[in-house]
Amino acid sequence: MNYKKLGNTNLKVSSICLGTMTWGNQNTQKEALEQMDYALDQGVNFFDTAELYPVPMDAKYRGKTSQFIGEWFLKTKKRDKIILADKVAGDSPMNWMRPAGVEKTSLSKKQIEFAIDRSLKDLKTDYIDLYQVHWPDRPSGPFSGKLEYEHKGTDNFVNIDETLDALNNLVKAGKVKHIGISNETAWGTNEYLKLAEQKNFTKIVSIQNAYNFLNRAFEVGLSEIAIREKVGLLAYSPLASGYLSGKYRNSAMPKNSRMDLFYDFWGRYRTLHSEKAIEEYWNLAKEFNLNLVQMAIKFCEIQPFVTSVIIGATKMEQLKTNIDSVNINLDEKIIAKIGEIHKKYPNPCP
């Protein structure tokens, strides 16, 4: 396993992070425990969850994922071996995630305090290593199914100042060690950095955005910020929701796959040119006798602005393949050919 420093902290996280969003819906507790055991045995010391998991979101499943992790901590007594990342939800109509009477989720001080206390209870721990804003409270591009920013002209959202103040208080209280953001823009990232400096608040140490062969938008405005400010990318969806495994090629629909079960929910990677791009990456992997899954994950891992790549699996075979990606090499010739495909199909998906 490879390790990288998390932002400006002294923590060294595995360059592969165990994603957990299927646990409690597609995966049973037994399967989740097996995944955590295996991942740790392979050197993965970084787990990522969220208060709203599993996905797709449903009130009857909320918290199951974190509760499975909590059971693993209780059973194994290995909380100290894991750098644990959690996320608090931004603006949404999912009011079932909050106390009765709250109309919607938000990043207000009161709601963040509620969310952290419930997460700590679910996770059976008294601290979270990395607490992340899951998505901005304001309307923005990365989590709205668009690459471009579309200004909505509304001020009806919790401002970053209040959110950062609340997160800073959690750090001071010892409930959280470090903070990060997710699904954020260059402007939003800079705002968190600016306010932290101006008000002597805790500084963000990471940003969790989508990054893969079909969406390399992070490279445009955020990669320089990530490197210079030591706010590394935690790259989620490195396989584009499974499309970069090749299993959906030629209109295939494997039974009980994510698309088979939740087709209408996952439309992000079904766009005009995505299928053509996937086919070219598939053929490139075959040309160099590589597994496309491993080629896609490794490409993310070696980027200078990436701290860790978040992988997820419903089957142990998938998990093993994903983690084994750390052991392959992509030479300059392969990187150049990946670049050629990207120029032909630049960011076909949001």
VOGU-3710 file (C-alpha; in Angstrom, 3 decimals, decimal comma):
1> mnykklgntn> 0,000/0,000/0,000  1,060/3,570/-0,629  0,524/6,425/1,810  0,226/10,185/1,482  0,052/13,006/3,969  -3,444/14,333/4,643  -3,204/18,067/3,971  -1,021/19,880/6,472  -1,624/17,271/9,190  0,727/14,607/10,491
11> lkvssiclgt> -1,642/11,857/9,362  -0,545/9,503/6,611  -3,549/7,978/4,871  -3,534/5,059/2,476  -3,759/6,154/-1,147  -6,755/3,842/-1,396  -9,689/4,780/0,828  -12,462/2,299/1,587  -15,773/3,762/0,467  -18,854/2,456/2,238
21> mtwgnqntqk> -21,998/3,869/0,636  -23,482/0,477/-0,379  -23,389/-0,948/3,143  -26,842/-1,321/4,635  -28,600/-1,553/1,297  -26,643/-3,587/-1,269  -24,311/-5,039/1,368  -25,150/-6,788/4,637  -23,384/-6,128/7,912  -21,486/-9,415/7,569
31> ealeqmdyal> -20,195/-8,363/4,152  -19,245/-4,914/5,441  -17,252/-6,419/8,319  -15,456/-8,724/5,893  -14,572/-5,776/3,662  -13,125/-3,806/6,559  -11,100/-6,792/7,760  -9,668/-7,377/4,294  -8,964/-3,713/3,579  -7,060/-3,229/6,835
41> dqgvnffdta> -5,065/-6,416/6,204  -4,015/-4,903/2,849  -2,818/-1,690/4,514  -5,913/0,457/3,949  -6,157/2,702/7,009  -8,675/5,216/5,637  -12,473/4,663/5,685  -15,060/7,125/4,358  -18,744/7,298/5,318  -21,561/9,855/5,550
51> elypvpmdak> -24,581/10,476/7,739  -27,007/9,892/4,853  -25,514/6,563/3,706  -26,378/4,108/2,268  -27,086/5,401/-1,232  -29,658/5,679/-2,776  -30,910/7,617/0,222  -33,899/6,290/2,113  -35,193/7,135/5,582  -35,502/3,449/6,528
61> yrgktsqfig> -31,811/2,795/5,845  -30,268/6,041/7,105  -27,314/5,475/9,420  -26,932/1,778/8,629  -23,552/2,276/6,998  -22,057/4,130/9,952  -23,623/1,665/12,377  -21,873/-1,206/10,577  -18,560/0,611/10,991  -19,370/1,141/14,656
71> ewflktkkrd> -20,019/-2,562/15,099  -16,655/-3,327/13,493  -14,905/-0,931/15,893  -16,705/-2,581/18,811  -15,853/-6,094/17,644  -12,236/-5,593/16,604  -11,096/-2,850/19,028  -9,189/-1,338/16,096  -10,546/2,202/16,122  -6,990/3,499/16,599
81> kiiladkvag> -5,871/1,778/13,382  -8,312/3,714/11,208  -8,417/7,288/9,973  -12,157/7,796/9,765  -13,852/10,300/7,458  -17,512/11,264/7,800  -19,745/13,817/6,054  -22,566/16,161/7,054  -25,322/16,888/4,509  -25,820/20,296/2,932
91> dspmnwmrpa> -29,067/21,801/1,689  -31,641/19,176/0,690  -35,328/18,298/1,135  -34,389/15,131/3,074  -35,840/16,463/6,319  -36,054/12,907/7,701  -32,354/13,252/8,509  -33,072/15,969/11,061  -35,284/16,320/14,168  -39,027/16,686/13,730
101> gvektslskk> -40,014/20,162/12,646  -36,973/20,878/10,488  -38,059/21,506/6,901  -34,767/20,632/5,199  -31,156/19,763/5,873  -28,646/22,594/5,999  -25,148/23,449/7,185  -26,325/25,652/10,028  -24,542/25,535/13,370  -27,508/23,837/15,058
111> qiefaidrsl> -27,859/21,132/12,398  -24,134/20,392/12,284  -24,114/19,921/16,049  -27,053/17,523/15,770  -25,421/15,586/12,938  -22,047/15,131/14,613  -23,538/13,841/17,858  -25,683/11,308/16,006  -22,741/10,203/13,843  -20,553/9,663/16,888
121> kdlktdyidl> -23,296/7,499/18,361  -23,759/5,526/15,119  -20,023/5,026/14,718  -19,469/4,080/18,366  -16,558/6,481/18,692  -15,886/9,732/20,511  -14,064/11,465/17,649  -13,964/11,642/13,861  -10,609/12,166/12,161  -11,947/14,019/9,113
131> yqvhwpdrps> -15,377/15,666/9,132  -16,465/16,883/5,720  -19,211/19,092/4,341  -20,924/16,663/1,928  -22,029/19,384/-0,508  -22,436/23,177/-0,354  -25,541/24,768/1,088  -25,693/27,146/-1,856  -26,594/26,020/-5,405  -23,429/24,937/-7,230
141> gpfsgkleye> -22,252/22,807/-10,137  -20,429/19,686/-8,897  -23,421/18,115/-7,158  -26,164/19,249/-9,525  -25,340/17,054/-12,511  -23,536/19,822/-14,391  -19,907/20,639/-15,077  -20,627/24,343/-15,401  -21,536/26,781/-12,634  -25,007/28,205/-13,057
151> hkgtdnfvni> -25,747/31,218/-10,893  -29,165/30,990/-9,226  -29,233/34,521/-7,790  -30,439/33,419/-4,362  -29,152/34,171/-0,884  -31,365/31,599/0,779  -28,546/29,433/2,133  -26,289/29,149/5,149  -23,104/31,067/4,457  -19,703/29,443/4,675
161> detldalnnl> -18,733/31,672/7,603  -21,377/30,083/9,854  -20,558/26,569/8,677  -16,822/26,989/9,222  -17,414/28,519/12,651  -19,484/25,473/13,616  -16,831/23,068/12,320  -14,134/24,997/14,148  -16,085/24,582/17,388  -16,220/20,818/16,837
171> vkagkvkhig> -12,443/20,735/16,513  -12,031/22,772/19,694  -14,411/20,402/21,486  -12,342/17,389/20,401  -15,212/15,735/18,516  -13,418/16,287/15,215  -9,684/16,263/14,475  -9,674/17,820/10,979  -12,202/19,166/8,497  -12,726/18,917/4,750
181> isnetawgtn> -15,187/19,785/1,999  -16,824/17,846/-0,796  -18,504/18,538/-4,133  -17,096/22,036/-3,952  -16,013/24,625/-6,502  -12,795/26,620/-6,741  -14,591/29,682/-5,346  -16,012/27,750/-2,402  -12,686/26,134/-1,620  -10,943/29,489/-1,657
191> eylklaeqkn> -13,649/30,955/0,591  -13,020/28,280/3,238  -9,289/28,984/3,050  -9,710/32,746/3,202  -12,083/32,696/6,174  -9,858/30,278/8,089  -6,936/32,667/7,712  -8,935/35,791/8,498  -10,663/34,400/11,595  -8,032/31,950/12,781
201> ftkivsiqna> -10,377/29,025/12,233  -9,241/25,473/11,533  -8,170/25,016/7,918  -9,674/22,476/5,530  -7,251/19,660/4,696  -9,064/17,909/1,842  -11,697/18,168/-0,849  -13,750/15,159/-1,973  -14,918/15,549/-5,568  -15,622/13,187/-8,441
211> ynflnrafev> -12,550/12,436/-10,548  -12,173/9,801/-13,254  -11,496/9,309/-16,977  -14,957/10,691/-17,789  -14,728/13,721/-15,523  -11,351/15,390/-15,065  -12,850/18,819/-14,400  -10,937/19,009/-11,103  -7,772/19,613/-13,116  -9,094/22,901/-14,524
221> glseiairek> -9,451/25,182/-11,502  -9,002/23,122/-8,366  -5,821/21,132/-8,916  -3,487/24,090/-8,363  -5,359/25,095/-5,222  -5,134/21,506/-3,955  -1,364/21,397/-4,420  -0,407/24,887/-3,286  -2,768/25,026/-0,303  -2,243/21,379/0,729
231> vgllayspla> -5,922/20,547/0,300  -5,583/17,229/-1,492  -8,314/15,599/-3,521  -10,102/12,555/-2,150  -11,205/11,273/-5,531  -14,599/9,633/-5,458  -16,236/7,672/-8,279  -12,906/6,667/-9,891  -14,809/4,010/-11,854  -17,670/6,344/-12,823
241> sgylsgkyrn> -20,279/4,353/-10,880  -18,982/1,118/-12,391  -19,067/2,223/-16,023  -15,269/2,147/-16,175  -15,276/-1,514/-15,185  -16,641/-2,232/-18,656  -19,530/-4,262/-17,282  -22,152/-2,033/-18,929  -20,536/-2,087/-22,364  -22,759/-2,892/-25,350
251> sampknsrmd> -25,886/-2,181/-23,298  -25,168/-5,030/-20,872  -27,016/-4,885/-17,554  -25,618/-7,395/-15,021  -28,267/-8,603/-12,595  -28,170/-6,869/-9,186  -25,610/-4,337/-10,388  -26,091/-0,727/-9,324  -27,636/0,218/-12,648  -29,897/-2,813/-12,642
261> lfydfwgryr> -31,217/-1,944/-9,191  -31,213/1,851/-9,337  -31,047/2,810/-13,014  -33,097/5,987/-12,702  -31,005/7,251/-9,785  -27,625/6,930/-11,521  -27,706/8,995/-14,706  -24,500/10,933/-14,219  -22,381/8,791/-16,538  -24,934/8,177/-19,278
271> tlhsekaiee> -24,238/11,053/-21,633  -23,814/11,657/-25,351  -20,146/10,642/-25,614  -19,539/8,594/-22,470  -20,073/5,211/-24,138  -17,615/6,035/-26,933  -15,001/7,220/-24,441  -15,430/4,118/-22,280  -14,922/1,893/-25,310  -11,635/3,606/-26,140
281> ywnlakefnl> -10,355/3,271/-22,569  -11,417/-0,399/-22,631  -9,452/-1,017/-25,809  -6,432/0,838/-24,441  -6,372/-1,350/-21,344  -6,548/-4,463/-23,541  -3,698/-3,151/-25,719  -1,411/-2,953/-22,695  -2,740/-6,121/-21,052  -4,182/-4,171/-18,125
291> nlvqmaikfc> -7,403/-4,472/-16,176  -9,442/-1,336/-16,999  -10,575/-1,045/-13,366  -6,995/-0,990/-12,139  -5,843/1,341/-14,903  -8,605/3,815/-14,023  -7,903/3,768/-10,280  -4,128/3,945/-10,710  -4,450/6,967/-12,999  -6,258/8,800/-10,205
301> eiqpfvtsvi> -3,830/7,666/-7,518  -0,695/8,993/-9,237  -1,964/12,534/-9,785  0,039/15,057/-7,707  -3,127/16,718/-6,391  -4,730/13,455/-5,221  -4,344/12,331/-1,614  -6,469/9,193/-1,775  -8,813/7,391/-4,166  -12,139/6,275/-2,687
311> igatkmeqlk> -13,098/2,846/-3,939  -16,274/0,903/-3,263  -17,360/-2,663/-3,908  -20,353/-4,881/-3,347  -18,347/-8,084/-3,821  -15,034/-9,168/-2,324  -13,661/-9,977/-5,767  -14,246/-6,347/-6,792  -12,642/-5,068/-3,599  -9,520/-7,163/-4,145
321> tnidsvninl> -9,168/-5,957/-7,735  -9,608/-2,334/-6,674  -7,049/-2,478/-3,877  -4,559/-4,396/-6,033  -4,449/-1,395/-8,375  -1,677/0,038/-6,173  0,634/-2,665/-7,515  0,458/-1,774/-11,203  2,444/0,840/-13,107  1,346/3,170/-15,865
331> dekiiakige> 4,305/4,122/-18,037  4,661/7,319/-20,057  3,321/5,683/-23,213  0,061/4,646/-21,528  -0,322/8,076/-19,895  0,146/9,726/-23,282  -2,522/7,519/-24,871  -4,910/8,262/-22,000  -4,299/11,913/-22,743  -5,144/11,412/-26,404
341> ihkkypnpcp> -8,498/9,861/-25,539  -9,196/12,675/-23,095  -8,531/15,271/-25,795  -10,942/13,438/-28,070  -13,637/13,143/-25,372  -12,918/15,871/-22,798  -15,056/15,498/-19,672  -18,121/13,910/-21,266  -19,776/13,534/-17,842  -20,466/15,896/-14,895
//
